[in-house]
Amino acid sequence: MTELKPELGRYGVWTGGPVQPEQAVEIEKLGYGAVWVGGSPAAELSFVEPILEQTQRLQVATGIVNIWTADAKAVAESFHRIEAAYPGRFLLGIGVGHPEHTQEYRKPYDALVAYLDELDKAKVPTSRLVVAALGPKVLKLSAQRSAGAHPYLTTPEHTAWARELIGNTVFLAPEHKVVLTTDAEQAREIGRQSVGFYLDLSNYVNNWKRLGFTDADVAKPGSNRLIDSVVAYGTPAQIARRLGEHIEAGADHVTIQVLGGWDKLIPTLTELAGPLGLTS
């Protein structure tokens, strides 16, 4: 049902680790609806409450908890602890991570299903749960077993395809990287420092190929075409238009990852807030 979609606003912020509570306060003041914390956080999720304590409306989401490194029962306990203290302000994002970087990576789809089963047993509501999903099988699973999908390192074309696949009532929250500069070469250099890691990962490479990128595009260090597709740069207005393409393609919420260092986070988000139409 549409009313079960999480209410995170149109735009949120994706970071590779927990933001400081004071940064979260600034993000909320700028009008962003959520902070998504990546980096495979530990099952205790101890970073969540300090952020929620200092903010009023901001939601915290995980993007994502890795099912291989965070025990499902422990994660469920953390969810209920946070939910009891801050009802409706935490969204649990889970995913299978990368086969190349997890020794215990076995039959990822089956493992994901088993993990979701454990969360169900622990009464984690599907309306507060999303799944990292790129390909059709896991996208469909996310629609069946959670509120929706959190695709990472994708394009508006992927968003449109995913929306068609999962239907209109399922939450869809893609991530997109940004560099606030009008210097294309500088933006691509910064972008490659982030995207390069994923060029060795089969799930991302396969997804890009599904979108029409060639072997040459996905060979290291990544073609200009690929980098320009997954890293938005230019003026604040140009970046906002690119991010808006995800909304036009069917996204409910776009998670913005600012590249270039933690010191760029708040200044970049400040510059983007106006063109994105955000209000505090």
PLY file of the C-alpha trace (Angstrom):
ply
format ascii 1.0
element vertex 280
property float x
property float y
property float z
element edge 279
property int vertex1
property int vertex2
end_header
0.00 0.00 0.00
1.25 3.46 -0.87
0.61 4.80 2.64
3.18 2.36 4.02
6.04 4.01 2.17
8.54 5.57 4.57
8.24 9.35 4.72
11.79 10.61 4.23
11.15 13.53 1.92
12.51 13.75 -1.59
16.17 14.09 -0.69
18.45 12.63 1.94
22.18 12.42 2.59
24.32 9.27 2.23
27.61 9.07 4.13
30.29 6.42 4.35
30.15 6.49 8.15
28.12 8.08 10.93
27.76 11.84 10.81
28.40 13.79 13.98
25.20 14.87 15.75
26.03 18.52 15.10
26.34 17.76 11.38
22.97 16.04 11.50
21.48 19.17 13.06
22.76 21.23 10.12
21.47 18.68 7.61
18.02 18.83 9.17
18.03 22.64 9.18
18.76 22.59 5.46
15.62 20.53 4.84
17.03 17.10 4.03
14.78 14.34 5.28
17.20 11.59 6.21
20.80 10.60 6.83
21.80 7.22 5.39
24.87 5.69 7.05
26.94 3.27 4.98
30.15 1.45 5.76
28.48 -1.76 7.05
27.75 -0.50 10.58
27.92 -2.96 13.45
24.78 -4.66 14.72
24.63 -2.50 17.85
23.82 0.61 15.75
25.00 2.71 18.66
25.49 5.79 16.47
21.76 6.21 15.81
20.41 7.53 19.11
22.90 10.43 19.46
21.81 11.70 16.04
18.10 11.33 16.74
18.49 12.91 20.17
19.89 16.11 18.69
17.38 16.40 15.84
13.62 16.79 15.66
12.36 15.27 12.41
15.41 13.85 10.65
15.30 10.13 9.95
18.32 7.86 10.18
18.69 4.92 7.81
21.39 2.33 7.29
22.73 1.99 3.79
23.46 -0.77 4.53
23.80 -3.24 7.40
25.79 -6.14 5.91
24.04 -9.47 6.55
27.40 -11.28 6.75
28.89 -9.10 9.49
25.85 -8.11 11.59
23.82 -10.84 13.29
20.11 -10.59 12.46
18.92 -11.12 16.04
21.29 -8.45 17.35
20.20 -6.05 14.60
16.54 -6.68 15.45
17.24 -5.93 19.11
18.90 -2.68 18.09
15.95 -1.78 15.88
13.46 -2.27 18.69
15.66 -0.31 21.12
15.78 2.64 18.72
12.11 2.38 17.77
11.06 2.43 21.41
13.00 5.63 22.05
12.33 7.38 18.72
9.24 5.87 17.08
9.12 6.02 13.31
12.48 7.75 12.84
14.76 4.83 12.00
14.79 2.88 8.74
16.78 -0.36 8.62
18.55 -0.96 5.32
20.15 -4.37 4.84
22.10 -6.02 2.03
24.47 -8.79 1.05
27.60 -6.73 0.49
30.22 -7.83 -2.04
31.26 -11.42 -2.80
34.84 -10.36 -3.47
35.22 -8.88 0.03
33.41 -11.40 2.22
34.94 -14.82 2.81
31.66 -16.22 4.05
29.74 -15.06 0.97
27.60 -18.10 0.05
24.44 -18.17 -2.07
23.70 -14.52 -1.36
20.02 -14.61 -2.34
19.26 -17.53 -0.03
21.23 -15.90 2.78
19.28 -12.67 2.32
15.98 -14.53 2.46
17.08 -16.31 5.65
18.11 -12.97 7.19
14.74 -11.46 6.33
13.10 -14.50 7.92
15.01 -13.80 11.14
13.93 -10.16 11.12
10.33 -11.27 10.59
10.55 -13.63 13.55
11.89 -10.75 15.63
8.93 -8.60 14.53
10.89 -5.94 12.68
8.10 -4.31 10.63
8.54 -4.47 6.88
7.40 -0.85 6.68
10.67 0.18 8.38
12.92 -2.08 6.33
14.55 -1.70 2.91
16.89 -3.92 0.93
19.94 -2.98 -1.14
18.99 -4.13 -4.63
20.40 -3.79 -8.13
19.28 -6.77 -10.23
15.76 -8.02 -10.93
15.72 -10.92 -8.48
16.64 -8.89 -5.41
14.55 -5.91 -6.53
11.51 -8.20 -6.63
12.47 -9.62 -3.23
12.72 -6.11 -1.78
9.19 -5.41 -3.01
7.85 -8.64 -1.51
9.63 -8.64 1.85
10.28 -4.99 2.75
9.11 -1.44 2.17
11.32 -1.26 -0.89
14.73 -0.92 -2.48
17.88 1.13 -1.93
19.95 0.85 -5.15
23.51 2.16 -4.94
25.71 3.60 -7.70
23.00 3.68 -10.32
21.55 6.04 -12.88
18.11 7.54 -13.51
17.73 4.92 -16.25
18.14 2.20 -13.64
15.62 4.00 -11.43
13.05 3.99 -14.24
13.66 0.29 -14.91
13.47 -0.57 -11.22
10.24 1.38 -10.80
8.63 -0.48 -13.67
9.80 -3.80 -12.23
8.64 -3.33 -8.63
5.50 -1.29 -9.20
4.29 2.06 -7.96
3.50 1.20 -4.34
7.04 0.15 -3.38
9.54 2.60 -1.85
12.52 3.34 -4.11
15.52 5.29 -2.82
18.55 5.34 -5.14
21.93 6.83 -4.18
23.78 9.34 -6.38
27.22 10.88 -5.90
27.95 14.59 -6.34
30.99 16.82 -6.64
30.35 20.56 -6.46
32.65 21.85 -9.19
32.27 23.04 -12.77
35.68 21.56 -13.62
34.84 18.29 -15.37
38.32 16.83 -15.06
38.48 17.60 -11.34
35.04 16.08 -10.82
36.00 12.93 -12.72
39.23 12.56 -10.78
37.36 12.79 -7.46
34.63 10.53 -8.81
37.10 7.86 -9.87
38.60 7.81 -6.38
35.21 6.62 -5.13
33.89 4.61 -8.07
37.16 2.79 -8.79
36.64 0.43 -5.86
33.39 -0.85 -7.40
34.96 -1.61 -10.78
36.33 -4.81 -9.20
32.92 -5.89 -7.90
30.88 -8.18 -10.11
27.46 -7.10 -8.90
28.07 -3.47 -9.85
29.84 -4.27 -13.11
27.02 -6.58 -14.14
24.45 -3.94 -13.29
26.21 -1.32 -15.38
26.36 -3.73 -18.29
22.62 -4.29 -17.97
22.27 -0.53 -18.38
24.23 -0.60 -21.63
27.74 0.24 -20.51
30.48 -1.62 -22.37
33.48 -3.61 -21.21
35.57 -0.55 -22.04
33.35 1.67 -19.90
33.69 -0.55 -16.83
37.42 -1.27 -17.24
39.59 0.59 -14.73
39.67 3.51 -14.16
36.17 3.81 -15.65
35.29 5.73 -18.80
34.22 9.37 -18.74
30.79 8.16 -19.84
30.45 5.91 -16.80
31.78 8.43 -14.30
29.59 11.21 -15.69
26.57 8.92 -15.36
27.06 8.07 -11.68
28.70 11.29 -10.42
26.80 14.56 -10.81
28.86 17.74 -11.05
28.57 21.32 -12.27
26.75 24.26 -10.74
24.30 23.62 -7.89
21.45 24.03 -10.36
22.99 21.51 -12.79
23.54 18.96 -10.01
20.00 19.47 -8.75
18.62 18.83 -12.23
20.57 15.59 -12.45
19.34 14.41 -9.06
15.82 15.39 -10.07
16.02 12.98 -12.98
15.77 10.15 -10.45
12.55 11.66 -9.09
11.18 12.04 -12.61
12.11 8.40 -13.28
10.07 7.21 -10.30
12.25 7.51 -7.19
10.48 8.41 -3.95
13.68 9.61 -2.31
17.23 10.27 -3.56
20.20 9.80 -1.25
23.01 12.24 -2.03
26.62 11.25 -1.40
28.97 14.24 -1.35
32.45 13.33 -2.55
35.73 15.04 -1.76
35.96 14.71 2.02
33.94 15.36 5.16
34.79 19.06 4.99
32.79 19.30 1.75
29.63 17.75 3.20
27.77 20.66 4.78
28.98 23.35 2.34
27.88 21.27 -0.65
24.53 20.37 0.89
24.00 24.04 1.69
24.58 25.05 -1.93
22.25 22.33 -3.20
19.37 22.96 -0.80
17.92 25.91 -2.72
18.02 24.39 -6.22
16.57 21.16 -4.80
13.62 23.11 -3.43
14.24 22.17 0.18
12.82 24.15 3.06
13.73 23.93 6.72
0 1
1 2
2 3
3 4
4 5
5 6
6 7
7 8
8 9
9 10
10 11
11 12
12 13
13 14
14 15
15 16
16 17
17 18
18 19
19 20
20 21
21 22
22 23
23 24
24 25
25 26
26 27
27 28
28 29
29 30
30 31
31 32
32 33
33 34
34 35
35 36
36 37
37 38
38 39
39 40
40 41
41 42
42 43
43 44
44 45
45 46
46 47
47 48
48 49
49 50
50 51
51 52
52 53
53 54
54 55
55 56
56 57
57 58
58 59
59 60
60 61
61 62
62 63
63 64
64 65
65 66
66 67
67 68
68 69
69 70
70 71
71 72
72 73
73 74
74 75
75 76
76 77
77 78
78 79
79 80
80 81
81 82
82 83
83 84
84 85
85 86
86 87
87 88
88 89
89 90
90 91
91 92
92 93
93 94
94 95
95 96
96 97
97 98
98 99
99 100
100 101
101 102
102 103
103 104
104 105
105 106
106 107
107 108
108 109
109 110
110 111
111 112
112 113
113 114
114 115
115 116
116 117
117 118
118 119
119 120
120 121
121 122
122 123
123 124
124 125
125 126
126 127
127 128
128 129
129 130
130 131
131 132
132 133
133 134
134 135
135 136
136 137
137 138
138 139
139 140
140 141
141 142
142 143
143 144
144 145
145 146
146 147
147 148
148 149
149 150
150 151
151 152
152 153
153 154
154 155
155 156
156 157
157 158
158 159
159 160
160 161
161 162
162 163
163 164
164 165
165 166
166 167
167 168
168 169
169 170
170 171
171 172
172 173
173 174
174 175
175 176
176 177
177 178
178 179
179 180
180 181
181 182
182 183
183 184
184 185
185 186
186 187
187 188
188 189
189 190
190 191
191 192
192 193
193 194
194 195
195 196
196 197
197 198
198 199
199 200
200 201
201 202
202 203
203 204
204 205
205 206
206 207
207 208
208 209
209 210
210 211
211 212
212 213
213 214
214 215
215 216
216 217
217 218
218 219
219 220
220 221
221 222
222 223
223 224
224 225
225 226
226 227
227 228
228 229
229 230
230 231
231 232
232 233
233 234
234 235
235 236
236 237
237 238
238 239
239 240
240 241
241 242
242 243
243 244
244 245
245 246
246 247
247 248
248 249
249 250
250 251
251 252
252 253
253 254
254 255
255 256
256 257
257 258
258 259
259 260
260 261
261 262
262 263
263 264
264 265
265 266
266 267
267 268
268 269
269 270
270 271
271 272
272 273
273 274
274 275
275 276
276 277
277 278
278 279
